Amino acid sequence: MLESGSTAGRKAPSEVTASALLADTIQTLTDRARGKLDERRLLHLLGVTLAVMTRAELHRLGVERAALAGLLHDLSKTIDPKDIRRDLERWGETIPDEDLDYPRLWHGLHAAVWARRKLGLEDTEILEAVTLHTTADAGVAPLTQAIFIADFTEPLRRVEQAPALFAVARRDLAEGFRLA
């Protein structure tokens, strides 16, 4: 879906803000999703985007930045891990040693690197959120915490503790993240 040759129809400047990218990314996602994502994956992507936007508004994290992270978080999910590894190597990026045995995690790094290289996105918090949305780490930025929670509690996942976790994260994002 995010093949290394794709440029989203324009040459990216060295740095692009989330606001400027949002409309282009929504259109890019829509165009690509028609042929690349099944309905369930598209609904998940949009559900996570809506959820992370809600948390971003509640915790003043920047709704547009959250939307961009949400839309990017699973864009590379359907790419074969061999192709993800090939693209990352071609782009001069390496998969962290601790993730080498877990190819299902590589799509976040791939989407973040793609967004940086092909869209010119330089917002480190958005790139971190996309890269770490499946695993996160202690000490991550609030936007990463928000997308981790949104991805985990997205309604299509049917996680039993999701409503309670959502309520905690609504009051205290860091506590919700700790509990997830």
Buried (B, 14 or more C-beta within 10 A) or exposed (E): BBEBEEEBEEEBEEEBBBEBBBEBBBEBBEEBBEEBBEEEBBBBBBBBBBBBBBBBEEBEBBBBBBBBBBBBBBBBBBBEBEBBBEBBEEBEBEBEEEBEEEBEBBBBBBBBBBBBBBBBBBBEBBBBBBBBBBBBEEEBBBBBBBBBBBBBBBBEEEBEEBEEBBEBBBEEBEEBBEEB
